[in-house]
Amino acid sequence: MNRHLRRTGPLAGLVLCLLALPACGTAAPQRSIVLEDTPSARPDPAPTALPAADPRTCFDVAGAHTALAVVPLSTDEADPRYRPEEISASVHELASRVPAELRPAFDDAGAVLAGAGDSLQPAELAELQRTLAPVDEWLQARCEEPAPTR
């Protein structure tokens, strides 16, 4: 009896493997999704590039923006060199040389400076930066040039 079990043991294993092999080969085919790009499904991109500004205009706008960006910041005590009325007048003079679409941003910046009192605090500086955001965007859209290649 022991001999009979020894012979059927390997034979039973072989039969089980043979039965399992067809099941392995008949697995369901894998499904995949293929996305095809059709010309009619894609909308035409709208032109987003703005025309480049004259270099002199870019220089004037960048100069006015820089002048406002370096206004002294005083946190604890007033800076004796800070004269809000002079800076506000200077902002209005600078605004006269920038494109009309940017003048409201410079006017708002002048109002922030005029309302600051004797010192410009962090909250007022943050407001000044917010009012100049359209100027930043304008400079990036119209005045940036690619770096020259050599």
C-alpha positions as CSV (number, residue, x, y, z in Angstrom):
1,M,0.0,0.0,0.0
2,N,2.8,2.3,0.7
3,R,4.2,1.6,-2.8
4,H,0.9,2.5,-4.3
5,L,0.8,5.9,-2.5
6,R,4.3,6.6,-3.7
7,R,3.4,6.1,-7.3
8,T,0.2,8.0,-7.2
9,G,1.7,11.0,-5.3
10,P,3.8,12.2,-8.2
11,L,1.2,11.2,-10.7
12,A,-1.5,13.1,-8.8
13,G,0.7,16.2,-8.7
14,L,1.3,16.0,-12.5
15,V,-2.4,15.6,-13.2
16,L,-3.2,18.7,-11.1
17,C,-0.6,20.7,-12.9
18,L,-1.9,19.7,-16.3
19,L,-5.4,20.6,-15.2
20,A,-4.2,24.0,-13.9
21,L,-2.2,24.9,-17.0
22,P,-5.2,25.4,-19.4
23,A,-6.8,27.6,-16.8
24,C,-3.7,29.8,-16.7
25,G,-3.6,30.2,-20.5
26,T,-7.3,31.2,-20.8
27,A,-7.2,34.3,-18.7
28,A,-9.4,37.1,-19.9
29,P,-7.7,39.5,-22.2
30,Q,-6.6,42.7,-20.5
31,R,-8.6,45.7,-21.4
32,S,-7.0,49.1,-22.0
33,I,-8.2,52.5,-23.0
34,V,-6.7,54.2,-25.9
35,L,-7.3,57.9,-26.2
36,E,-7.1,59.2,-29.7
37,D,-6.7,62.9,-30.4
38,T,-9.1,64.1,-33.1
39,P,-8.6,67.5,-34.7
40,S,-12.3,68.5,-34.3
41,A,-12.3,67.8,-30.6
42,R,-9.5,70.3,-29.8
43,P,-10.5,74.0,-29.7
44,D,-8.1,76.5,-31.3
45,P,-5.9,78.1,-28.7
46,A,-6.6,81.8,-28.3
47,P,-3.6,84.0,-28.7
48,T,-2.4,85.1,-25.3
49,A,0.8,86.9,-26.0
50,L,0.5,90.7,-25.7
51,P,2.4,92.9,-28.1
52,A,5.8,93.9,-26.8
53,A,6.1,97.4,-25.5
54,D,8.6,100.0,-26.7
55,P,11.9,99.6,-24.8
56,R,11.7,103.2,-23.5
57,T,8.2,102.5,-22.1
58,C,9.4,99.3,-20.5
59,F,12.3,101.3,-18.9
60,D,10.0,104.0,-17.6
61,V,7.5,101.5,-16.1
62,A,10.3,99.4,-14.6
63,G,11.9,102.5,-13.2
64,A,8.7,103.7,-11.6
65,H,8.0,100.3,-10.2
66,T,11.5,100.0,-8.8
67,A,11.2,103.4,-7.2
68,L,8.1,102.3,-5.3
69,A,9.5,98.9,-4.5
70,V,12.5,100.4,-2.6
71,V,10.5,102.8,-0.4
72,P,12.0,102.5,3.1
73,L,10.3,100.3,5.5
74,S,10.2,101.4,9.1
75,T,8.8,99.0,11.7
76,D,9.4,100.7,15.1
77,E,10.2,104.3,14.6
78,A,9.9,106.9,11.9
79,D,12.7,107.2,9.4
80,P,13.8,110.9,9.1
81,R,14.5,110.4,5.4
82,Y,10.9,109.2,4.7
83,R,8.8,112.0,3.4
84,P,5.5,110.7,2.2
85,E,4.3,113.9,0.5
86,E,7.5,113.9,-1.6
87,I,7.2,110.3,-2.5
88,S,3.5,110.6,-3.4
89,A,4.3,113.6,-5.7
90,S,7.1,111.6,-7.2
91,V,4.7,108.7,-7.9
92,H,2.2,111.0,-9.6
93,E,5.1,112.4,-11.8
94,L,6.3,108.9,-12.7
95,A,2.7,107.8,-13.5
96,S,2.4,110.5,-16.1
97,R,5.1,108.6,-18.2
98,V,3.6,105.2,-18.0
99,P,0.8,103.7,-20.3
100,A,-2.7,104.8,-19.4
101,E,-3.7,101.3,-18.4
102,L,-1.1,101.3,-15.6
103,R,-1.9,104.7,-14.2
104,P,-4.7,103.5,-11.8
105,A,-2.1,101.1,-10.1
106,F,0.3,104.0,-9.6
107,D,-2.4,106.3,-8.4
108,D,-3.5,103.6,-5.9
109,A,0.2,103.2,-4.8
110,G,0.4,107.0,-4.3
111,A,-2.7,106.9,-2.1
112,V,-1.2,104.1,0.0
113,L,1.9,106.1,0.5
114,A,0.0,109.3,1.3
115,G,-2.1,107.4,3.9
116,A,0.9,105.8,5.5
117,G,1.8,108.8,7.7
118,D,5.3,109.3,8.9
119,S,6.4,105.6,8.5
120,L,5.5,102.8,6.2
121,Q,4.5,99.7,8.2
122,P,4.5,96.1,7.0
123,A,0.7,96.1,6.3
124,E,1.1,99.3,4.2
125,L,4.0,97.7,2.3
126,A,1.9,94.6,1.6
127,E,-0.9,96.9,0.3
128,L,1.6,98.7,-1.9
129,Q,2.8,95.4,-3.4
130,R,-0.9,94.4,-4.0
131,T,-1.6,97.7,-5.8
132,L,1.5,97.2,-8.0
133,A,0.6,93.6,-9.0
134,P,-0.9,94.7,-12.4
135,V,2.4,96.5,-13.1
136,D,4.4,93.3,-12.4
137,E,2.1,91.4,-14.8
138,W,2.3,94.1,-17.5
139,L,6.2,94.1,-17.3
140,Q,6.3,90.3,-17.5
141,A,3.9,90.1,-20.4
142,R,5.3,93.0,-22.5
143,C,8.9,93.6,-21.6
144,E,10.6,90.3,-21.0
145,E,12.9,89.1,-23.7
146,P,14.5,85.7,-24.1
147,A,18.1,85.6,-23.0
148,P,20.5,86.1,-25.9
149,T,22.2,83.0,-27.2
150,R,25.9,83.1,-28.1
